[in-house]
Amino acid sequence: MKRLRKVLAILLMATMVLSSMTAFAAETTIDTSKNVSLTIYTYSYNGSEGVEGTGVIGDKNKVPEDADLINGVKFAVYKIAEINQKNGELVYDTVAEIAGDVGSTISGAMTPVDIESKFTSSVLNKLTPVEKTSATVDGTDGIAKFTNSDLKGQGLYLVMAVDAPASISGVVAPFLVSLPMTNTEGTEWIYDVYAFPKNETAKATITLRKFGKTGNGNAVGVTGAKFVVQKKNNDKWEIYTEAGNKGVVSMSGTSVRISNLEAGEYRVIETNAPGNDYIMDGVTAREFSVEVDGTVMMNGEAKSTISVINYKPQVEKEVLVKYGNRASDSDWKEAVDYSVGDRVPFKITSTVPENIADLKHYILTDVMSKGLTMDSTDQQSFEVSYFNAANAKISNVNVTAVPTYDAAKNQWVFDLSKDVKALSDSNVATIQVIFTATLNTDAVTAGAGNPNTITLEYTNKLYPTLAQDPNRENPNTPKEDADPAEETNSIQDKVNVYTFGLEVVKTFEGSAPGASINASFDLYRTLGPKETKDTTLKVGTNNVDVKKVGSYTTDETGKITINTSKAGDADKAFSNASYYFVETKTAPGYNMLKEPVAARIQIYYSQTFRTVTTAKSYDKDGNVIKTSETSKGENTVTYYRDADKTLELTATTTTINIANKKGFTLPTTGGTGTIMFTIIGLVFMAAAVIVFFGAKKKHHA
């Protein structure tokens, strides 16, 4: 249709009535020999703006700018009265066919309601109308022209719209027109009358509802999204400004109504998601059509609500509590304690968004502190599992990527970017990775602990492609190759592994410790699940199965300090547990300990982590063109001596005191104190011999 840019006349009915009434004041009389005509310009317009028409061709300059000329509206024109003058007054004498039904004269002041009530179908059936349909005339749309030959000469005519395209929801109301009619000044008669009535087109309204889904949780209403509304015009998508906001719809609530949608094909494309964590889905165009009767069709169904879900993946890291302190084999936490040399099991759980197939990046990167490393055994420990939305394990997922450890960076990477389709095809909702790392001698004893960080980098902004938006009319669509074609967001989760020092302070009664005044110990700990004992210790009245940890000797200060800052045999640190020192050697003149000495390490801790979120922008070739980071919080840890975490600790090395007492000293074997006893013994032995032989002689005598 050809668009005009002027102001609309109101229904010609009122105009004709007023003009007819002014005929009485005309200074000239009607020239009954002249021909008359009626030309109707038919518009579609849903607004209320308009002015009275005057019947002249210049009225088309007053049509509203957003009114459209339309073809296909059919008009029926009935001559209902003759124009006569009686007793000095102009009157409209009803034609004979219907005079008995409506009266002998007709008033020009009749309203559309009056007209419809008086000129019923039974009345109009007695008349023969002239019918014309608006069409293109001399290159101009929407014209229905009734010439003098079409009409029955001068008179009062009833004009009715009897048919219209399905897109027209409200046709012009019936109106009366006098041919001829007087001009607005009442100075002359107009024989060629022009009318500019409006018709209302059928327009639709849709409701756009916005939801957010975090992880595998339920979708909930979210705010802050933005969409662009486009309409197809001659196979070209253009922003539809009649939808309001210049075609860009911002959602301050969880839903918004998009109105004034004329017949045609439409789509809405997301240009902003609610926050950086949600994935903006600009590659999925939600298409629908508005039928000529105002019905909204989506995917072959009549519906008027579009629900758009944004997805936000999650990643969680946990570490398994060490045996002995473990409530069960599923006792995973965010912070645990281990001994240096232990293999520490970690578990990562990452949710997969439902639109994973559209994502260009989905990468898990695990970064360890220097106190945690992966030896060859650890590198073989990866167990990757996939689960569906019902948390049932999925087998035979066609994923080719595997976690890869980089010793130089002390991290492993699991890049699933090329496997997004495989994840989608298998309906994977959750990925689980279990692996081990070894707590080594570079571990921090107590202090800030030994953190381990998992980062999930995923596409969070997918922009429309050239194929989707060839005109680049969307203000949020990249217009040049240097602008981002995709953006990613990174989320983190951390765990911490703590280890603690153990110190023995050895004293020797009456002597100061030194190089020759020392003691040696074997250190044991209680068994973990499935461990084989090295020996059994008698502790009080109990027999305790234990595993040997190591052997240690006090230094010149009388101490054994076991932590990772101590070189040599003491280059170690321990988890919370029960330990036993068994003395194997002490200084000369001192008694060894009667039984093992228990050493209980029991330190509680709480922590918070500083989180870092990284945003990256990529060009169409996948190159990073911009990186920015935001951080929140601080890394802190607090240690306590009680499980309620009320009594803070400043020293986190457990110290035990062991004292050695002097032994009892017996006389030296072969010393002077034994000579007298030897002589006396010999005397008694000699006397016994004399007595024996003397008694023998008497017997023979």
C-alpha positions in Angstrom: 0.0 0.0 0.0 1.0 3.5 -0.7 1.5 5.6 2.5 0.4 9.2 2.9 1.7 11.5 5.5 -1.1 13.9 6.5 -4.1 14.2 8.9 -7.2 11.9 8.8 -10.7 13.2 8.3 -13.3 11.8 10.6 -16.2 9.8 9.3 -17.7 11.6 6.3 -21.1 11.0 7.7 -20.8 13.8 10.2 -19.2 16.0 7.6 -21.9 15.5 5.1 -24.6 16.2 7.7 -23.1 19.5 8.7 -22.5 20.5 5.1 -26.0 19.6 4.1 -27.4 21.7 7.0 -25.4 24.7 5.7 -27.1 24.4 2.3 -29.9 26.5 3.6 -27.6 29.4 3.9 -26.0 29.1 0.5 -26.3 32.3 -1.5 -26.6 30.4 -4.8 -29.2 27.9 -5.9 -28.4 24.4 -7.0 -27.8 24.0 -10.7 -29.9 20.9 -11.4 -28.3 20.4 -14.8 -24.9 19.7 -13.3 -23.5 16.2 -12.9 -22.4 15.0 -9.4 -19.8 12.5 -8.3 -18.5 10.9 -5.1 -14.9 9.9 -4.7 -13.9 7.9 -1.6 -10.3 7.6 -0.4 -10.2 4.5 1.9 -7.6 4.5 4.7 -6.7 2.1 7.5 -6.0 3.9 10.8 -6.3 2.8 14.4 -5.7 6.2 16.0 -8.2 8.8 17.3 -6.6 11.8 15.5 -8.7 13.5 12.9 -10.5 16.6 11.7 -13.8 17.3 10.0 -13.8 16.8 6.2 -15.0 19.5 3.9 -15.8 17.5 0.8 -12.9 18.9 -1.3 -9.9 17.1 -2.7 -7.6 19.1 -0.4 -8.8 17.2 2.6 -6.3 14.4 1.8 -3.5 16.7 3.0 -5.1 16.4 6.5 -4.8 12.6 6.7 -2.6 11.4 9.7 0.9 10.5 8.8 0.6 6.8 9.9 -2.7 6.2 8.0 -2.5 3.8 5.0 -4.5 3.8 1.8 -6.1 0.3 1.4 -7.7 -1.6 -1.5 -10.5 -4.1 -1.2 -13.1 -2.2 0.8 -16.5 -2.5 -1.0 -19.1 0.3 -0.8 -22.8 0.2 -1.6 -24.3 3.6 -2.3 -28.2 4.0 -2.1 -30.1 7.1 -3.3 -32.6 7.6 -0.5 -34.0 11.1 -1.1 -34.5 13.8 -3.6 -33.4 17.4 -2.9 -36.4 19.8 -3.1 -37.4 23.2 -1.8 -40.7 23.8 -0.1 -41.9 26.9 1.4 -38.5 28.5 1.0 -36.7 25.6 2.7 -34.5 22.8 1.3 -35.8 19.5 2.2 -35.0 15.8 1.5 -38.0 13.9 0.2 -37.7 10.2 0.7 -37.8 8.2 -2.5 -41.1 6.5 -3.0 -39.9 2.9 -2.6 -39.1 3.4 1.1 -41.2 6.4 2.1 -43.7 4.2 3.8 -41.0 2.7 5.9 -38.9 5.7 6.9 -41.2 8.6 6.5 -41.7 11.2 3.7 -38.7 13.3 4.7 -35.2 12.6 6.0 -33.2 14.7 8.4 -29.6 15.4 7.6 -28.7 15.3 11.3 -29.1 11.5 11.6 -26.3 9.7 13.5 -24.9 6.4 12.5 -27.1 4.7 15.1 -30.2 6.5 13.6 -29.2 5.4 10.2 -28.7 1.7 11.1 -32.0 1.6 13.0 -34.0 3.2 10.2 -32.4 1.7 7.2 -32.6 -2.0 8.0 -31.9 -4.7 5.5 -35.6 -5.1 4.8 -35.8 -1.4 3.9 -32.6 -1.4 1.7 -33.7 -4.5 -0.1 -36.3 -2.3 -1.8 -33.6 -0.2 -3.3 -30.9 -0.9 -5.9 -27.5 0.2 -4.8 -24.4 1.1 -6.8 -21.3 -0.9 -5.6 -17.7 -0.1 -6.0 -14.5 -1.5 -4.4 -11.6 0.6 -3.5 -8.7 -0.1 -5.9 -5.7 1.5 -7.5 -6.7 4.4 -9.8 -4.1 6.3 -11.7 -1.3 4.9 -9.5 -3.1 5.8 -6.2 -4.4 3.0 -3.9 -7.7 2.9 -2.0 -10.0 4.8 -4.4 -13.7 4.1 -5.0 -15.1 6.6 -7.5 -18.8 6.9 -8.2 -19.5 9.1 -11.3 -22.8 10.7 -12.3 -23.5 7.8 -14.7 -23.1 5.4 -11.7 -25.5 7.4 -9.6 -29.1 8.4 -10.0 -28.5 12.1 -10.3 -28.5 14.7 -7.6 -29.9 13.7 -4.2 -29.2 12.4 -0.7 -27.2 9.2 -0.7 -26.6 6.5 2.0 -23.0 5.1 1.8 -22.3 1.8 3.5 -19.1 -0.4 3.6 -20.4 -3.9 2.9 -17.2 -5.8 2.6 -13.5 -5.5 3.4 -10.3 -7.5 3.6 -9.9 -9.8 6.6 -7.3 -7.4 8.0 -9.9 -4.8 8.5 -11.5 -5.2 12.0 -13.6 -2.1 11.9 -15.0 -0.6 8.7 -16.3 2.9 8.3 -19.8 3.5 9.8 -22.7 4.2 7.4 -23.0 7.9 6.5 -25.2 10.2 4.5 -23.9 12.5 1.8 -25.7 15.2 -0.1 -24.8 15.5 -3.8 -24.2 18.3 -4.2 -23.3 19.7 -0.8 -22.4 23.3 0.3 -18.9 24.4 1.1 -17.8 25.2 4.6 -18.4 28.9 4.0 -21.9 28.3 2.8 -21.2 30.3 -0.3 -21.5 27.7 -3.1 -22.4 24.1 -3.9 -19.8 21.3 -4.4 -20.9 18.9 -7.1 -17.8 16.6 -7.0 -17.5 15.5 -3.4 -14.4 13.8 -1.9 -14.6 11.7 1.3 -11.7 10.3 3.4 -13.2 7.8 5.8 -11.1 5.5 8.0 -11.2 1.8 8.6 -9.6 0.1 11.6 -7.2 -2.8 10.8 -7.0 -6.0 13.0 -3.9 -5.7 15.2 -2.5 -8.2 17.6 -0.7 -8.1 21.0 1.7 -10.7 22.3 3.1 -11.3 25.7 6.8 -11.8 26.1 7.7 -13.7 29.3 11.2 -14.0 30.6 12.6 -16.8 32.8 16.0 -17.7 34.2 17.2 -21.2 35.0 20.3 -21.7 37.2 21.9 -25.1 36.9 19.4 -27.9 36.9 16.9 -25.9 39.0 13.5 -24.7 38.1 12.9 -21.7 35.7 11.9 -18.6 37.6 10.8 -15.1 36.3 13.7 -12.7 35.8 14.0 -9.0 34.9 16.4 -6.9 32.9 16.3 -8.6 29.5 16.1 -6.7 26.2 14.7 -7.7 22.8 14.4 -6.2 19.3 11.2 -6.7 17.4 11.5 -7.2 13.6 8.9 -7.5 10.8 9.6 -9.1 7.4 9.0 -6.7 4.5 9.6 -8.2 1.0 11.9 -10.9 2.4 13.9 -8.3 4.4 13.8 -8.1 8.2 13.3 -4.6 9.5 12.8 -3.2 13.0 9.1 -2.8 13.7 8.9 0.6 15.3 5.1 0.5 15.8 5.8 -2.0 18.6 7.0 0.9 20.7 10.4 1.9 22.0 11.6 2.1 18.4 11.4 -1.6 18.1 13.6 -2.3 21.2 11.7 -3.8 24.1 13.3 -3.5 27.6 11.8 -5.7 30.3 11.7 -4.0 33.7 9.4 -6.8 34.9 9.2 -10.5 34.2 6.8 -10.0 31.3 6.0 -7.3 28.7 3.2 -6.8 26.2 4.1 -6.0 22.6 1.1 -4.3 20.9 0.1 -2.8 17.5 1.2 -5.8 15.5 -0.4 -5.7 12.0 -0.8 -8.7 9.8 2.6 -10.1 8.8 5.6 -12.2 9.8 7.6 -11.2 13.0 10.4 -12.3 15.2 11.9 -11.2 18.5 15.7 -11.5 19.1 17.3 -11.2 22.5 19.9 -8.4 22.7 20.6 -8.4 26.4 20.3 -11.1 29.1 19.5 -10.4 32.8 23.1 -10.1 34.1 26.4 -11.5 32.9 25.9 -15.0 34.3 22.9 -15.8 32.1 23.5 -16.8 28.5 22.1 -14.2 26.1 20.6 -16.2 23.2 20.8 -13.9 20.2 21.1 -16.7 17.7 17.6 -18.0 18.4 15.0 -15.9 16.7 11.5 -16.5 18.1 9.3 -16.2 15.0 5.5 -15.8 14.8 2.9 -14.4 12.4 -0.1 -12.2 12.8 -3.0 -13.3 10.6 -5.3 -10.8 8.8 -7.9 -11.3 11.5 -5.4 -10.6 14.3 -4.7 -14.2 15.3 -1.2 -14.8 16.4 0.3 -18.1 15.1 3.5 -19.8 16.5 4.7 -23.1 15.1 1.3 -23.8 13.6 -0.6 -23.1 16.8 -2.7 -20.1 17.8 -1.0 -18.6 20.8 0.0 -15.2 22.0 2.7 -15.8 24.6 6.4 -16.3 24.0 8.4 -17.7 26.9 12.1 -17.2 26.7 14.4 -19.0 29.1 18.0 -17.9 29.8 20.3 -20.5 31.2 23.1 -20.1 33.8 25.5 -23.0 34.3 27.0 -23.8 37.7 30.3 -25.3 38.8 31.1 -26.7 42.2 34.3 -28.2 43.6 34.5 -30.4 46.6 37.3 -32.4 48.3 36.9 -35.7 50.1 37.4 -35.7 53.9 40.4 -37.8 54.9 40.0 -41.3 56.1 39.7 -41.5 59.9 37.8 -38.1 60.0 35.3 -39.2 57.3 31.7 -39.8 58.2 31.2 -41.8 55.0 32.8 -42.3 51.6 30.5 -39.4 50.4 31.8 -36.9 52.9 32.8 -34.2 50.5 33.5 -30.7 51.7 34.9 -27.3 50.7 37.9 -27.5 53.1 39.7 -30.5 54.6 43.0 -31.4 56.1 45.6 -34.0 54.9 49.1 -35.0 55.6 52.0 -34.2 53.2 52.4 -37.2 50.9 48.7 -38.0 50.9 46.7 -38.3 47.7 43.8 -35.9 47.9 40.5 -36.8 46.0 38.7 -33.9 44.4 35.2 -33.8 42.8 33.9 -31.2 40.3 30.3 -31.0 39.3 29.3 -28.7 36.4 25.8 -28.3 35.0 25.2 -28.1 31.3 22.8 -25.5 30.0 20.0 -26.8 27.7 21.2 -24.7 24.8 24.7 -26.1 25.1 24.6 -26.9 21.3 24.7 -23.2 20.5 27.7 -22.4 22.8 31.1 -22.0 21.3 33.0 -22.3 24.5 32.6 -24.6 27.4 35.9 -25.2 29.2 36.8 -26.5 32.7 40.2 -25.3 34.0 41.5 -26.5 37.3 44.4 -24.6 38.8 46.3 -25.9 41.9 48.6 -24.2 44.3 52.2 -25.3 44.4 51.5 -27.5 47.4 49.3 -29.7 45.2 50.7 -31.5 42.2 49.8 -34.5 40.0 52.3 -37.2 39.6 51.9 -39.9 37.0 49.5 -41.9 39.2 47.3 -38.8 39.8 47.2 -38.1 36.1 45.7 -41.5 35.5 43.0 -40.9 38.2 40.5 -38.9 36.1 37.0 -40.3 36.2 34.6 -38.4 34.0 30.9 -39.2 34.3 27.8 -37.7 32.6 24.3 -37.5 34.0 20.9 -36.5 32.7 18.3 -34.2 34.2 17.0 -37.0 36.4 20.6 -37.5 37.7 20.8 -40.9 36.0 24.3 -41.8 34.7 24.6 -41.8 30.9 26.9 -44.2 29.2 28.4 -44.0 25.7 28.4 -40.2 25.4 30.3 -39.4 22.2 32.7 -36.9 23.8 36.3 -36.9 22.5 37.9 -34.4 24.9 39.7 -35.6 28.0 41.2 -33.7 30.9 44.9 -32.8 30.1 47.4 -31.9 32.8 50.0 -29.2 32.2 52.9 -29.6 34.7 54.4 -26.3 33.9 51.2 -24.4 34.8 50.2 -27.0 37.4 46.7 -27.1 36.0 44.5 -29.4 33.9 42.1 -28.3 31.2 38.9 -30.1 30.0 37.9 -28.3 26.8 34.5 -29.5 25.7 33.9 -26.7 23.2 34.1 -29.1 20.2 31.8 -31.6 22.0 28.8 -29.3 22.7 26.7 -31.1 20.1 27.5 -34.5 21.6 26.5 -33.2 25.0 23.3 -31.9 23.5 22.5 -35.1 21.6 22.9 -37.2 24.8 20.8 -34.8 26.9 23.7 -34.3 29.3 22.6 -32.1 32.2 25.6 -32.6 34.6 29.3 -33.4 34.1 31.3 -34.9 37.1 35.0 -35.1 37.2 36.8 -36.9 40.1 40.6 -36.9 40.3 43.5 -37.0 42.8 46.4 -34.6 43.5 49.2 -35.2 45.9 49.9 -32.8 48.8 53.7 -32.3 48.5 56.5 -30.8 50.5 55.8 -27.3 49.1 52.5 -27.3 50.9 51.8 -24.4 53.2 51.6 -25.5 56.8 48.4 -23.9 58.2 48.4 -20.3 57.1 46.3 -19.7 53.9 46.2 -23.4 53.2 46.6 -25.0 49.8 43.8 -23.9 47.5 42.5 -25.5 44.4 40.4 -23.5 42.0 38.0 -24.7 39.2 36.9 -22.2 36.5 34.2 -22.7 34.0 34.4 -20.5 31.0 31.3 -20.6 28.9 29.6 -18.5 26.1 27.3 -16.0 27.7 26.5 -13.8 24.7 25.6 -15.2 21.4 25.0 -12.4 18.8 22.8 -12.6 15.7 24.7 -13.6 12.6 24.7 -11.8 9.3 22.3 -14.4 7.9 19.8 -13.6 10.7 20.2 -9.8 10.6 21.5 -8.9 7.1 20.7 -5.2 7.5 22.5 -4.8 10.8 19.5 -2.8 12.1 19.7 -4.3 15.5 21.6 -1.7 17.6 23.1 -4.5 19.7 24.3 -6.5 16.7 28.0 -6.2 15.8 28.4 -4.0 12.7 32.1 -4.6 12.0 34.4 -7.5 12.2 36.2 -5.9 15.1 33.1 -6.0 17.2 32.4 -9.1 19.3 30.7 -12.0 17.6 30.6 -13.9 20.9 31.4 -13.2 24.6 32.2 -15.6 27.4 31.9 -15.5 31.2 34.0 -17.4 33.7 32.7 -18.6 37.1 34.8 -20.1 39.9 34.6 -22.4 42.9 37.4 -23.1 45.3 38.4 -25.7 47.9 41.3 -25.7 50.3 43.5 -28.4 51.7 45.1 -27.7 55.1 48.0 -29.4 56.8 49.4 -28.8 60.3 52.8 -28.9 62.1 53.6 -31.1 65.1 56.4 -30.2 67.6 57.9 -32.3 70.4 59.7 -30.5 73.2 62.0 -33.0 75.0 63.5 -32.3 78.4 66.1 -34.3 80.3 66.0 -34.1 84.1 69.1 -32.3 85.4 70.7 -31.8 82.0 70.3 -29.4 79.1 69.7 -30.8 75.6 72.7 -31.0 73.3 74.2 -32.9 70.5 74.8 -35.9 72.9 71.7 -35.3 75.0 69.0 -36.4 72.7 66.3 -39.0 72.1 64.8 -40.8 69.1 61.2 -41.7 68.4 59.1 -43.7 66.0 55.9 -41.9 65.1 52.7 -43.8 64.4 49.1 -42.8 63.5 45.8 -44.6 63.7 44.7 -46.6 60.6 42.4 -45.4 57.9 39.8 -47.5 56.1 41.2 -50.5 54.3 44.8 -49.8 55.6 47.0 -52.6 56.8 48.6 -52.1 60.2 52.3 -51.9 60.7 52.1 -52.9 64.4 49.9 -52.8 67.4 50.7 -50.4 70.3 49.7 -50.9 73.9 48.3 -47.6 75.0 47.1 -47.8 78.5 44.8 -50.8 78.6 44.0 -50.6 74.9 45.6 -52.2 71.9 45.8 -49.8 69.0 46.5 -50.8 65.4 48.8 -48.2 63.8 50.7 -47.2 60.7 54.2 -46.0 61.0 54.8 -42.4 59.8 58.5 -42.0 60.4 61.5 -41.9 62.8 62.7 -38.6 64.3 65.6 -37.5 66.7 65.6 -34.4 68.8 67.9 -31.6 67.8 70.4 -29.7 70.0 67.6 -27.7 71.4 65.7 -30.9 72.4 63.0 -30.4 69.8 61.5 -32.4 66.9 59.7 -29.9 64.6 57.6 -31.6 61.9 56.4 -29.2 59.2 57.0 -28.5 55.6 59.5 -25.7 56.3 61.8 -28.1 58.1 64.3 -29.9 55.8 65.1 -33.5 56.1 63.1 -36.2 57.9 60.8 -33.5 59.4 59.9 -32.1 56.0 56.3 -33.1 56.5 53.0 -31.9 58.0 49.9 -33.7 59.2 46.2 -33.8 59.1 44.0 -33.7 62.1 44.3 -37.2 63.7 45.7 -39.1 66.7 49.4 -39.8 66.6 51.7 -41.8 68.9 55.4 -41.2 69.7 57.3 -44.3 70.7 60.7 -43.6 72.2 63.4 -45.9 70.7 66.5 -44.3 72.3 67.2 -41.8 75.0 70.3 -40.1 76.4 72.7 -42.2 78.7 71.6 -42.2 82.3 67.9 -41.6 81.5 65.0 -43.9 81.5 63.1 -44.6 78.3 59.4 -44.0 78.3 57.1 -46.7 79.6 54.5 -46.4 76.8 53.6 -44.4 73.7 52.9 -40.7 74.1 49.7 -39.6 72.4 49.7 -36.4 70.3 46.3 -35.3 69.1 46.1 -32.7 66.3 42.6 -31.1 66.3 42.4 -27.7 64.7 39.2 -26.2 63.4 39.0 -23.6 60.6 36.7 -21.4 58.6 37.4 -19.7 55.3 36.2 -17.3 52.7 37.5 -16.9 49.2 37.9 -13.9 46.8 36.1 -14.7 43.6 37.3 -13.5 40.2 34.9 -13.3 37.2 36.5 -12.9 33.8 34.7 -11.7 30.7 36.2 -12.2 27.2 35.1 -11.0 23.8 35.9 -12.9 20.6 35.8 -11.8 17.0 34.2 -13.9 14.2 37.4 -16.0 13.9 37.5 -16.9 17.6 40.3 -14.5 18.6 40.2 -12.8 21.9 39.8 -9.0 21.4 39.0 -7.9 25.0 39.4 -9.3 28.5 38.2 -7.8 31.7 38.1 -9.1 35.3 36.0 -8.2 38.3 36.7 -9.5 41.8 34.7 -9.8 45.0 35.6 -10.5 48.6 39.0 -11.5 50.1 40.8 -14.7 50.8 40.7 -15.2 54.6 41.0 -18.2 57.0 40.5 -18.3 60.8 41.6 -21.1 63.0 39.9 -22.2 66.2 40.6 -24.6 69.1 36.9 -25.6 69.5 34.3 -27.1 67.2 31.9 -24.2 67.9 34.6 -21.9 66.4 34.6 -19.4 69.2 38.1 -19.6 70.6 40.6 -18.4 68.0 44.1 -19.8 67.7 47.2 -17.8 66.9 49.6 -20.8 66.9 48.5 -23.7 64.6 51.4 -26.1 65.4 50.5 -28.6 68.0 53.2 -28.9 70.7 53.7 -31.8 73.2 56.2 -32.0 76.0 58.0 -35.2 76.8 60.3 -35.5 79.8 63.0 -38.1 80.5 63.9 -39.0 84.1 67.3 -40.2 85.3 67.7 -43.9 85.9 68.9 -45.8 89.0 72.8 -46.4 89.0 74.1 -49.8 90.3 77.6 -50.2 91.7 80.3 -50.8 89.1 81.0 -54.5 88.6 84.6 -55.4 89.8 85.0 -52.3 91.9 86.6 -51.9 95.3 83.4 -52.4 97.1 83.5 -56.2 96.2 87.0 -57.1 97.5 86.1 -57.6 101.2 83.2 -59.8 100.1 85.6 -61.9 98.0 88.1 -62.3 100.9 85.4 -63.3 103.4 84.1 -65.7 100.9 87.5 -67.3 100.4 88.0 -67.6 104.2 84.7 -69.3 104.6 85.6 -71.7 101.8 89.0 -72.5 103.4 87.4 -73.1 106.8 84.9 -75.4 105.2 87.7 -77.4 103.6 89.6 -77.8 106.9 86.5 -78.9 108.7 85.8 -81.4 106.0 89.2 -83.0 106.0 89.5 -83.0 109.8 86.3 -84.9 110.1 87.5 -87.4 107.6 90.7 -88.2 109.7 88.7 -88.9 112.8 86.5 -91.3 111.0 89.4 -93.4 109.9 91.0 -93.4 113.3 
